[in-house]
Amino acid sequence: MKIQDIKMGKINTPLIHAYKVGKKVLTYSDEIVIKMITDTGEIGYGSAAPTPFITGETENSIIGAINYIKPEIIGLDIDNLEEIMKVIHDSIHGNNSAKAAIDIAIYDLLCKKYGIPLYKFLGGYKNSLTTDITISNDTVEQMVEKSFKAVMDGYTCLKVKVGNHVEHDIERVKAVRKAVRRGIKIRVDANQGWRPKEAVKIIRKFEDLGLDIEFVEQPVNSWDIDGLKYVTDNVDTKILADEAVFGPTDAFKIIEKRAADLINIKLMKCGGINNAIKIYNMAENMGIRCMMGCMLESRIGITAAASFAASKSNLIKADLDTMLFFEKNAIIGGACIEGNNISINDSPGLGISDVIGWHEVF
């Protein structure tokens, strides 16, 4: 089975509610979806979510990068995974979301060839997992209302977004904790919004108030590894590195310095499943546990991420709720989400058979 062509398309999906990421407010999702076609006629699916404020990639840059990589891998045999991945990552610097789309399609095809679901190919630890649900940065009243509704809907873990004002951040988290029972886990995502000493002060305040925070995600700037370590070393609450870890090299630096207690793996950040495996293996070997995260991704990316997360025993947490944000589902097949549970079927590869509303781009 050899790669014969890669066709690119775009899907545009309105969101149920406006989604806040830092200072950006999104009302719809544009995603690049690729169909990798082989000489046997089999199709592998992959996708890339443009997130210029995190990865630096836009729709046009993703399209350009895939077009640049495409001729380098045409004609390569799917079975030669190591060669394909080396060609992908050596052909262009960065552009990790574009690489992830190609990587996911490769793994989809490889699993389809051998008739095995992706989660089993990668380890097969389990076939379902529990995700948190994101409570976007908003007024105290709105965040409390959304948190209470999420709990009433059966969610047992809330990811509370903060990071734009110290005193407001404390009040937001305090109010959410007061609104939900103690059995509900609360994770706090600061989105790089605090300075190191500021972060320590805030997190210690959480601890003094007994808010029972499961962990705090990326409290300081992504480049400030020493600052991240300072926070980790000076609070009791666990600290998770997110934007600080893109690829395996970043993960090595975090692990070497013990700058965080947990590492968040995202396929769009690291360049796909192949690099995710490298990050995971380093973390596991050094006793650091991992979480599986995502960007604003449709069922293709979420299925790939969920398959990876379910396959590994040291991937103990998941933040894969973005399928819930879309007004409609354009993807036929793949993982199924019901409430906070994501289940993966035993169809080969990703189990995806078609994409509704896919418009080819060049």
Secondary structure in CASP SS format (residue, H / E / C, confidence):
PFRMAT SS
TARGET T0000
AUTHOR 0000-0000-0000
METHOD secondary structure of the structure
MODEL  1
M C 1.00
K E 1.00
I E 1.00
Q E 1.00
D E 1.00
I E 1.00
K E 1.00
M E 1.00
G E 1.00
K E 1.00
I E 1.00
N E 1.00
T E 1.00
P E 1.00
L E 1.00
I E 1.00
H E 1.00
A E 1.00
Y E 1.00
K E 1.00
V E 1.00
G C 1.00
K C 1.00
K E 1.00
V E 1.00
L E 1.00
T E 1.00
Y E 1.00
S E 1.00
D E 1.00
E E 1.00
I E 1.00
V E 1.00
I E 1.00
K E 1.00
M E 1.00
I E 1.00
T E 1.00
D C 1.00
T C 1.00
G C 1.00
E C 1.00
I E 1.00
G E 1.00
Y E 1.00
G E 1.00
S E 1.00
A E 1.00
A C 1.00
P C 1.00
T C 1.00
P C 1.00
F C 1.00
I C 1.00
T C 1.00
G C 1.00
E C 1.00
T C 1.00
E H 1.00
N H 1.00
S H 1.00
I H 1.00
I H 1.00
G H 1.00
A H 1.00
I H 1.00
N H 1.00
Y H 1.00
I H 1.00
K H 1.00
P H 1.00
E H 1.00
I H 1.00
I C 1.00
G C 1.00
L C 1.00
D E 1.00
I C 1.00
D C 1.00
N C 1.00
L H 1.00
E H 1.00
E H 1.00
I H 1.00
M H 1.00
K H 1.00
V H 1.00
I H 1.00
H H 1.00
D H 1.00
S H 1.00
I C 1.00
H C 1.00
G C 1.00
N C 1.00
N H 1.00
S H 1.00
A H 1.00
K H 1.00
A H 1.00
A H 1.00
I H 1.00
D H 1.00
I H 1.00
A H 1.00
I H 1.00
Y H 1.00
D H 1.00
L H 1.00
L H 1.00
C H 1.00
K H 1.00
K H 1.00
Y H 1.00
G C 1.00
I C 1.00
P E 1.00
L H 1.00
Y H 1.00
K H 1.00
F H 1.00
L C 1.00
G C 1.00
G C 1.00
Y C 1.00
K C 1.00
N C 1.00
S E 1.00
L E 1.00
T E 1.00
T C 1.00
D C 1.00
I E 1.00
T E 1.00
I E 1.00
S C 1.00
N C 1.00
D C 1.00
T C 1.00
V H 1.00
E H 1.00
Q H 1.00
M H 1.00
V H 1.00
E H 1.00
K H 1.00
S H 1.00
F H 1.00
K H 1.00
A H 1.00
V H 1.00
M H 1.00
D C 1.00
G C 1.00
Y C 1.00
T C 1.00
C E 1.00
L E 1.00
K E 1.00
V E 1.00
K E 1.00
V C 1.00
G C 1.00
N C 1.00
H C 1.00
V H 1.00
E H 1.00
H H 1.00
D H 1.00
I H 1.00
E H 1.00
R H 1.00
V H 1.00
K H 1.00
A H 1.00
V H 1.00
R H 1.00
K H 1.00
A H 1.00
V C 1.00
R C 1.00
R C 1.00
G C 1.00
I C 1.00
K E 1.00
I E 1.00
R E 1.00
V E 1.00
D E 1.00
A C 1.00
N C 1.00
Q C 1.00
G C 1.00
W C 1.00
R C 1.00
P H 1.00
K H 1.00
E H 1.00
A H 1.00
V H 1.00
K H 1.00
I H 1.00
I H 1.00
R H 1.00
K H 1.00
F H 1.00
E H 1.00
D H 1.00
L C 1.00
G C 1.00
L C 1.00
D C 1.00
I E 1.00
E E 1.00
F E 1.00
V E 1.00
E E 1.00
Q C 1.00
P C 1.00
V C 1.00
N C 1.00
S C 1.00
W C 1.00
D C 1.00
I H 1.00
D H 1.00
G H 1.00
L H 1.00
K H 1.00
Y H 1.00
V H 1.00
T H 1.00
D H 1.00
N H 1.00
V C 1.00
D C 1.00
T C 1.00
K E 1.00
I E 1.00
L E 1.00
A E 1.00
D C 1.00
E C 1.00
A C 1.00
V C 1.00
F C 1.00
G C 1.00
P H 1.00
T H 1.00
D H 1.00
A H 1.00
F H 1.00
K H 1.00
I H 1.00
I H 1.00
E H 1.00
K H 1.00
R C 1.00
A C 1.00
A C 1.00
D C 1.00
L E 1.00
I E 1.00
N E 1.00
I E 1.00
K C 1.00
L H 1.00
M H 1.00
K H 1.00
C H 1.00
G C 1.00
G C 1.00
I H 1.00
N H 1.00
N H 1.00
A H 1.00
I H 1.00
K H 1.00
I H 1.00
Y H 1.00
N H 1.00
M H 1.00
A H 1.00
E H 1.00
N H 1.00
M C 1.00
G C 1.00
I C 1.00
R E 1.00
C E 1.00
M E 1.00
M E 1.00
G C 1.00
C C 1.00
M C 1.00
L C 1.00
E C 1.00
S C 1.00
R H 1.00
I H 1.00
G H 1.00
I H 1.00
T H 1.00
A H 1.00
A H 1.00
A H 1.00
S H 1.00
F H 1.00
A H 1.00
A H 1.00
S H 1.00
K C 1.00
S C 1.00
N C 1.00
L E 1.00
I E 1.00
K E 1.00
A E 1.00
D C 1.00
L C 1.00
D C 1.00
T H 1.00
M H 1.00
L H 1.00
F H 1.00
F E 1.00
E C 1.00
K C 1.00
N C 1.00
A C 1.00
I E 1.00
I E 1.00
G E 1.00
G C 1.00
A C 1.00
C E 1.00
I E 1.00
E E 1.00
G C 1.00
N C 1.00
N E 1.00
I E 1.00
S E 1.00
I C 1.00
N C 1.00
D C 1.00
S C 1.00
P C 1.00
G E 1.00
L C 1.00
G C 1.00
I E 1.00
S E 1.00
D E 1.00
V E 1.00
I C 1.00
G C 1.00
W C 1.00
H E 1.00
E E 1.00
V E 1.00
F C 1.00
END
